[in-house]
Amino acid sequence: MQHNVTMLSDMAADLVQNVMAAVPESNTALLGCLTTPNEMAPSVNSLLSRAVESFLSKEYDSCVQLCEPLLDLTWEKLNTGHWKDVHLCWRYLYSLVSLLKGASEVVIATIRSENTGNDVIKNNLANSIKTFDMGLLMGAPIFGNVLSKLSLHVHDWLGTNSSFQTPGAELTSSGKKLIQSDNLTENEDAKSTRLCCQCSEMCKEGNCEHFENISKKPKMEITNIKIKSKNQIKRVRCPSMELFRKEYLCSKHPVIITDAMGHWPAMGCRRWSLDYLKKIAGYRTVPIEIGSKYTDDKWTQKLMTVSEFIDQFITADMSRSNDVTGSRLKQDKPVGYLAQHQLFNQIPELQDDIVIPDYCVLGGTGSTNPETSDDDVEEVDINAWFGPKGTVSPLHHDPKENFLAQVVGRKYIRLYSEVMTPYLYPHDGFMDNTSQVDAVNPDYAKFPRFKNATYRECVLEEGEMLFIPQKCWHYVRSLSVSFSVSFWWK
């Protein structure tokens, strides 16, 4: 037992060293990230100076206590009025105070590790990750995106120590260890556990009849959605850049691109599963939409960790789906959706598992300029869409070209071209990019012109990318547990 305590203390010391090495060591350096401190009241600057002094003096408990009212005050500033009108100094302040508080929490948790149980240590370190994540979500990048680096340090430390791993992060549901190597070999362990779209369970590839059926049957035979041939969106196997530019981008024609995602680690050597997502991001705090769709009156948002989201809205939903007696209860359970979140900026380790489509360099005008640089590709907005069966994005359009890449599961998608706008009854005001009509259950008495709107549709399968032209209206519903990645570009 003493040996284990000593090992834990040594590892805790390494964690503290890694965290502190990333934090500036002087008052001037720490406060240097505040570009316009004069925008803040003298009382705020005074309280901040005391927090910085406590941190540099290694009075970490005092630092945490001073940071809490600073975060509360800054939170109020960030949530008053429109986000675009909030002075940037408050975002920098929120990040800086989150850094001071989170780093102090790491030290407090680890220096007391010999006198506390594993659950206490885990909870304290998980709180530090939440503090860093809140800074990432609400603040502005400081010191080379230090909050992201520190979140990774602490999350990796918890993952390295088996006593602190999130449930399911160490083993897959079949008891096999998760694959971490980039070099995947063809053996039993190499068959990654995946979410089965048919039985909504974690299945072993090759051990579930549905995996076999998916590969052998035509895709339309495994769906419950009947799509008329005249409405079917065209599928093309990995078209050339010139063909895509000419036939689809310039003409604003949607298309499903197949065989263009097989090289993604998320589809192969680091296949995404619930276990894998918990392992990489289980302790990370993310915004979750609560409600069937964002146009509903009861729709709201909640901050929770990725593990909490999976347990409450994915795993629990799958359990209810398999329990015939739970059908009534399921109707009363709200839907949770990690929607349109820049998860890959927050957790770069997940971005390593995906690849920006080459077509994005063409630009919204269809340019094939050979001088296009990597900087142009980096301007692509990448968002995550992760949720259970039944999530809905109501009929709306986006301001940029869009590739919707389906990594896990299946989605039903209906598209209306921009010329159909007069028939779609957009909302007034700030939601003028969203239709008032429920696309699949329209009220023709209230929206009679909608009868004249023609559309294309598809079931987007794993490994397929749908090109959605700029301002093309689209309705999306998940047919299974689903993880999609969207790439917005101009």
Residue pairs with C-beta under 8 A, 6 or more apart in sequence:
5 114
8 113
8 114
8 161
9 113
9 114
11 157
11 160
11 161
12 110
12 111
12 113
13 110
15 106
15 110
15 153
15 154
15 157
16 106
16 107
16 110
16 111
18 153
19 103
19 106
19 107
19 150
19 153
19 154
20 103
20 107
22 143
22 146
22 149
22 150
22 153
23 30
23 99
23 103
23 143
23 146
24 30
24 32
24 143
25 56
26 56
27 49
27 52
27 53
27 56
30 52
30 55
30 56
30 96
30 100
31 37
31 48
31 49
31 52
31 96
33 92
33 95
33 96
33 142
33 143
34 40
34 89
34 92
34 93
34 96
35 88
35 89
35 92
36 87
36 88
36 89
37 45
37 89
39 87
39 89
39 90
40 48
40 89
40 90
40 93
44 70
44 73
44 93
47 66
47 69
47 70
48 70
48 93
48 96
48 97
50 66
51 63
51 66
51 67
51 70
51 97
51 100
52 100
54 60
54 62
54 63
54 66
55 63
55 100
55 103
55 104
58 107
60 104
60 105
60 107
60 108
61 104
61 108
63 100
63 101
63 104
64 101
64 104
64 105
64 108
67 97
67 100
67 101
67 104
68 101
70 93
70 97
71 94
71 97
71 98
71 101
71 134
74 90
74 93
74 94
74 97
75 94
75 138
77 86
77 87
77 90
78 86
78 90
78 91
78 94
78 138
80 86
88 140
91 138
91 139
91 140
92 139
92 140
92 142
93 139
94 134
94 135
94 138
94 139
94 140
95 135
95 136
95 139
95 140
95 141
95 142
95 147
96 139
96 142
97 135
98 131
98 132
98 134
98 135
98 139
98 147
99 132
99 135
99 142
99 143
99 146
99 147
99 150
101 131
102 128
102 129
102 131
102 132
102 135
102 147
102 150
103 128
103 150
105 124
105 125
105 127
105 128
105 131
106 125
106 128
106 150
106 154
108 124
109 121
109 124
109 125
109 128
110 121
110 125
112 121
113 121
118 163
118 164
121 164
122 158
122 163
122 164
125 154
125 157
125 158
125 164
126 158
126 283
126 305
128 154
129 151
129 154
129 155
129 283
129 284
129 285
130 283
130 285
130 305
132 147
132 148
132 150
132 151
132 154
133 147
133 151
133 284
133 285
133 286
133 346
134 285
134 303
135 147
136 147
136 148
136 151
136 346
137 285
137 287
137 303
137 346
139 147
141 147
148 346
148 347
148 348
151 284
151 347
152 348
152 349
154 283
155 281
155 282
155 283
155 284
157 164
158 164
158 165
158 166
158 283
159 165
159 169
159 279
162 170
165 279
166 278
166 279
166 282
166 283
166 307
167 278
167 307
167 311
168 274
168 275
168 278
169 178
169 275
169 278
169 279
169 282
170 177
170 178
170 279
171 177
171 178
171 275
172 178
172 192
172 193
172 202
172 204
172 273
172 275
173 193
173 202
173 275
174 193
174 202
174 204
174 207
176 188
176 189
176 193
176 204
177 189
178 273
178 275
178 276
178 279
179 189
179 190
179 192
179 269
179 270
179 271
180 270
181 269
182 265
182 269
182 270
183 269
184 190
184 268
184 269
191 204
191 205
191 206
192 205
192 271
192 273
192 276
193 202
193 203
193 204
193 205
193 273
193 275
194 202
194 203
194 205
194 211
194 271
194 273
194 408
195 201
195 202
195 203
195 273
195 274
195 408
195 409
195 480
195 481
196 202
196 203
196 208
196 210
196 211
197 210
197 214
197 222
197 409
197 410
197 462
197 479
197 480
197 481
198 210
198 213
198 214
198 222
198 480
199 208
199 210
199 322
200 318
200 321
200 322
200 389
200 480
200 481
201 318
201 322
202 273
202 274
202 275
203 210
203 211
205 211
206 212
210 222
213 222
214 222
219 459
219 461
220 227
220 459
223 410
223 459
223 479
224 479
225 412
225 459
225 479
227 457
227 458
227 459
231 455
231 456
231 457
232 456
232 457
232 458
233 254
233 255
233 256
233 413
233 415
233 456
233 457
233 458
233 466
234 253
234 255
234 256
235 255
235 256
235 257
235 258
235 464
236 243
236 255
236 256
236 257
236 258
237 257
237 258
237 259
238 257
238 258
238 259
238 260
239 247
239 248
239 255
239 257
241 358
241 359
241 362
241 368
242 368
244 255
244 257
244 359
244 362
244 467
245 359
245 362
245 366
245 368
246 366
247 253
247 255
248 254
248 255
248 467
248 469
249 359
249 362
249 364
249 366
249 401
249 467
249 469
250 366
252 417
252 418
252 469
252 470
252 472
253 469
254 415
254 456
254 466
254 467
254 468
254 469
254 472
255 466
255 467
256 458
256 460
256 464
256 465
256 466
256 467
257 357
257 359
257 403
257 464
257 465
257 466
257 467
258 463
258 464
259 463
260 357
260 465
261 267
261 355
261 405
261 407
261 463
261 464
261 465
262 268
262 463
263 355
264 353
264 354
264 355
264 407
265 352
265 353
265 354
266 272
266 353
266 354
266 407
267 407
267 462
267 463
270 276
270 353
272 353
272 407
272 408
272 483
273 408
274 310
274 314
274 315
277 306
277 310
277 386
278 306
278 307
278 310
280 347
280 349
280 350
281 306
281 343
281 347
281 349
281 350
282 305
282 306
282 307
283 305
283 306
283 307
284 305
284 306
284 346
284 347
285 303
285 304
285 305
286 303
286 304
286 305
286 306
286 309
286 338
286 341
286 343
286 346
287 301
287 302
287 303
287 338
287 341
288 301
288 302
288 303
288 304
288 309
288 313
288 336
288 337
288 338
289 299
289 300
289 301
289 336
289 337
289 338
289 339
290 299
290 300
290 301
290 302
290 334
290 335
290 336
291 298
291 299
291 300
291 334
291 335
292 299
292 334
292 335
292 390
292 391
292 392
293 299
293 392
293 393
293 394
294 339
294 393
294 394
295 394
295 431
295 434
298 334
304 312
306 338
309 336
309 338
312 336
313 335
313 336
313 337
313 387
313 388
314 387
314 388
314 481
316 333
317 330
317 333
317 388
317 389
317 481
318 388
318 481
319 326
320 326
320 327
320 329
320 330
320 333
321 330
321 389
335 387
335 388
335 390
335 391
336 387
336 388
337 385
337 386
337 387
337 391
338 384
338 385
338 386
338 387
339 385
339 387
339 391
339 393
340 383
340 385
340 486
341 383
341 384
342 381
342 382
342 383
342 384
343 350
343 383
343 384
343 386
344 350
344 351
344 354
344 382
344 384
344 485
345 351
345 382
350 384
351 382
354 382
354 405
354 407
354 485
356 377
356 380
356 382
356 487
357 403
357 405
357 465
357 487
359 403
359 467
360 377
360 380
360 401
360 403
360 487
360 489
361 372
361 376
361 377
362 368
363 369
363 372
363 376
363 489
363 490
364 400
364 401
364 470
364 489
364 490
379 489
379 490
380 487
380 488
380 489
381 400
381 486
381 487
381 488
381 489
382 485
382 486
382 487
382 488
383 485
383 486
383 488
384 483
384 484
384 485
385 391
385 393
385 482
385 483
385 484
385 485
385 486
386 482
386 483
386 484
387 478
387 481
387 482
388 478
388 481
388 482
389 409
389 478
389 479
389 480
389 481
389 482
390 477
390 478
391 477
391 478
391 482
392 475
392 476
392 477
392 478
393 474
393 475
393 476
393 477
394 434
394 435
394 438
394 439
394 475
395 414
395 416
395 424
395 434
395 435
395 437
395 438
395 439
395 473
395 474
395 475
396 433
396 434
396 435
396 473
396 474
397 418
397 433
397 470
397 471
397 472
397 473
397 474
398 433
398 468
398 470
398 471
398 488
399 433
399 470
399 471
399 488
400 470
400 488
400 489
400 490
401 467
401 468
401 469
401 470
401 488
401 489
401 490
402 467
402 468
402 469
402 470
402 486
402 487
402 488
402 489
403 465
403 466
403 467
403 468
403 486
403 487
403 489
404 411
404 413
404 460
404 465
404 466
404 468
404 476
404 484
404 485
404 486
405 464
405 465
405 484
405 485
405 486
405 487
406 460
406 461
406 462
406 463
406 464
406 465
406 466
406 482
406 484
407 462
407 483
407 484
407 485
408 462
408 481
408 482
408 483
409 462
409 478
409 479
409 480
409 481
409 482
409 483
410 459
410 460
410 461
410 462
410 478
410 479
410 480
410 482
411 459
411 460
411 476
411 477
411 478
411 479
411 482
411 484
412 457
412 458
412 459
412 460
412 476
412 477
412 479
413 457
413 458
413 459
413 460
413 466
413 474
413 475
413 476
413 477
414 439
414 440
414 455
414 456
414 457
414 474
414 475
415 455
415 456
415 457
415 468
415 472
415 473
415 474
416 424
416 453
416 454
416 455
416 472
416 473
416 474
417 469
417 472
417 473
418 469
418 471
418 472
418 473
420 453
420 454
420 455
420 473
421 473
422 449
423 449
423 450
423 451
423 452
423 453
424 435
424 437
424 450
424 453
424 473
425 435
425 436
425 437
425 447
425 449
425 450
426 432
426 433
426 434
426 435
426 436
427 434
427 435
427 436
435 473
436 447
437 443
437 447
437 450
439 455
439 475
440 475
440 477
442 450
444 450
444 451
458 466
459 479
460 466
460 484
468 474
470 490
